[in-house]
Amino acid sequence: MELPNIIEKIKSYIAIGREKLQAVSSTQRDRRAVLLLGVVLCVLILYFVIHFFSSGTERLEKRARVLESELRKVQTLGAEFEQSKKRMSEIAGKIKKEDEPLISLMEKVLIAENIQRQNFSIRDVNTRGSDNEDLFEEKSVDVELKRISLDDLVDILYKIQTKQSFLKVSNLNITTKIKQADSVNVKLRVSTFEFKQVI
């Protein structure tokens, strides 16, 4: 089919559509109905356009609220980290670094509690090399006490725990003999910690 024939057919369809529209809207009542239908269609189209954009805006606002909440959490964690770092610096500053070896320190504690030299032995334990993630370096000694009273043991443990340097008692093992119920044999480990520099 040639182009002029197609154009003529389209023109004829348009003319038929005009005639039918004029026939439908020939009365005043029909014109009002067509006008009302056009207004309703415009309102519906406007509603869908507004709804589409407002739902997109709501999604963006909701996402913004979630991001603000996450930002507040990150800020809170940052503040807690700064407080923890400050507290670690304070604790590290309060810990007095002992110049003398841990063996000498423990020997002084035991002699001050009137424990006879033949009733105790102190053995140095290899210094534990700390991992890079650790905040401290640990040094330990194993202490063995023979034939001491429970009162003396309590005094020794109290003295160790209240030393100005940071000492920790672990691996406490107490044994008694039936014939010597008033005295005990004790093995324990005493460790000291030196905090690394907080970055």
C-alpha positions in Angstrom: 0.0 0.0 0.0 1.3 3.4 -1.0 1.9 6.3 1.4 -0.8 8.6 0.0 -3.4 5.8 0.4 -2.4 5.4 4.1 -2.7 9.1 4.8 -6.2 9.2 3.2 -7.3 6.2 5.3 -6.0 8.0 8.5 -7.9 11.2 7.5 -11.1 9.2 7.0 -10.8 7.6 10.4 -10.2 11.0 12.0 -13.3 12.4 10.2 -15.4 9.4 11.4 -14.2 9.9 15.0 -15.1 13.6 14.9 -18.6 12.9 13.6 -19.2 10.3 16.3 -17.9 12.7 19.0 -20.1 15.5 17.7 -23.0 13.0 17.7 -22.4 12.0 21.3 -21.8 15.5 22.5 -24.5 17.2 20.6 -26.6 17.9 23.7 -25.6 20.0 26.7 -25.9 17.0 29.0 -23.6 15.0 26.8 -21.0 17.7 26.8 -21.1 17.9 30.6 -20.6 14.1 30.9 -17.7 14.2 28.5 -16.2 17.2 30.4 -16.7 15.4 33.7 -15.1 12.2 32.4 -12.1 14.3 31.2 -11.8 15.9 34.6 -11.9 12.5 36.4 -9.3 11.2 34.0 -7.0 14.2 34.7 -7.5 13.8 38.5 -6.6 10.1 38.3 -3.5 10.7 36.3 -2.5 13.5 38.7 -3.1 11.2 41.7 -0.9 8.4 40.2 1.9 10.8 39.4 1.9 12.3 42.9 1.6 8.9 44.5 4.6 7.6 42.5 6.8 10.6 43.5 5.6 10.7 47.1 6.3 6.9 47.6 9.8 7.5 46.2 10.3 10.4 48.6 9.1 8.2 51.5 11.6 5.5 50.6 14.4 8.1 50.5 13.3 9.6 53.9 13.1 6.2 55.5 16.6 5.4 54.2 17.9 8.7 55.5 16.4 8.0 58.9 18.2 4.5 58.9 21.5 6.2 57.9 21.1 8.8 60.6 20.5 6.1 63.2 23.6 4.2 62.1 25.6 7.4 62.2 24.5 8.0 65.8 25.6 4.4 66.7 29.0 5.0 65.1 29.4 8.3 66.9 28.5 6.5 70.2 31.0 3.7 69.6 33.6 6.4 68.7 33.0 8.2 72.0 33.1 4.9 73.9 36.4 4.0 72.2 37.9 7.4 73.2 36.7 6.9 76.8 38.2 3.4 76.9 41.5 4.6 75.4 41.6 7.4 78.0 40.8 4.9 80.8 43.5 2.5 79.6 46.0 5.4 79.7 45.0 6.3 83.2 45.3 2.6 84.4 48.7 2.3 82.7 49.8 5.5 84.4 48.7 4.2 87.8 50.6 0.9 87.5 54.0 1.3 89.0 56.6 -0.5 87.0 58.8 -2.4 89.3 62.5 -2.1 88.6 63.4 -5.3 90.5 62.7 -8.8 89.1 59.5 -10.5 90.1 61.5 -13.3 91.9 63.0 -10.7 94.2 59.7 -9.0 94.8 58.0 -12.3 95.8 61.0 -13.2 98.0 60.6 -9.9 99.9 56.9 -10.5 100.4 57.5 -14.0 101.8 60.3 -12.9 104.1 58.2 -10.0 105.3 55.5 -12.6 106.3 58.1 -14.5 108.3 58.2 -17.5 106.0 61.5 -19.4 106.4 63.7 -19.7 103.3 63.7 -23.5 103.5 59.8 -23.5 103.3 59.5 -21.8 100.0 60.9 -21.9 96.5 60.4 -19.5 93.6 61.0 -20.5 90.0 61.0 -18.1 87.0 58.6 -19.0 84.3 59.5 -18.1 80.7 58.3 -14.6 79.8 55.3 -15.0 77.6 55.8 -13.0 74.4 52.5 -11.2 73.8 50.8 -11.1 70.5 50.5 -7.8 68.7 46.8 -7.6 69.6 47.5 -7.9 73.3 47.5 -4.8 75.4 50.2 -6.1 77.9 53.2 -8.2 78.4 53.1 -10.9 81.1 55.9 -12.2 83.3 55.3 -15.0 85.8 56.9 -17.0 88.6 55.9 -20.2 90.2 55.9 -20.2 94.0 55.9 -23.3 96.2 55.2 -23.0 99.9 55.7 -25.8 102.4 54.2 -26.3 105.8 52.5 -22.9 106.2 49.4 -22.2 108.1 46.2 -21.0 106.4 46.4 -17.7 108.2 49.9 -17.2 106.7 48.6 -18.1 103.3 45.7 -15.6 103.5 48.2 -12.9 104.6 50.5 -13.7 101.7 47.7 -13.6 99.2 46.4 -10.4 100.6 49.9 -8.8 100.4 50.4 -10.0 96.8 47.0 -8.6 95.7 47.5 -5.3 97.4 51.0 -4.6 96.0 51.2 -1.3 94.1 52.5 -3.2 91.1 49.9 -5.1 89.1 50.1 -8.7 90.3 47.8 -11.6 89.6 47.6 -14.9 91.4 46.6 -18.0 89.4 46.9 -21.8 89.4 46.5 -21.9 93.2 46.8 -25.5 94.4 46.5 -26.3 98.2 47.3 -29.8 99.6 47.2 -31.0 103.2 48.4 -34.0 105.1 46.2 -35.8 107.6 49.0 -35.9 110.2 49.7 -32.2 109.7 46.2 -30.7 109.5 47.4 -27.3 110.9 49.7 -26.7 107.9 49.3 -26.8 104.1 51.5 -27.0 101.0 50.7 -24.5 98.4 51.6 -24.0 94.7 50.7 -20.9 92.9 51.7 -18.7 90.0 52.2 -14.9 90.3 52.1 -12.8 87.2 52.9 -9.2 86.6 51.7 -7.2 83.6 53.2 -4.2 81.8 50.8 -2.4 79.6 51.9 -1.5 76.1 51.8 2.1 74.9 48.2 2.9 73.9 48.2 4.4 70.4 
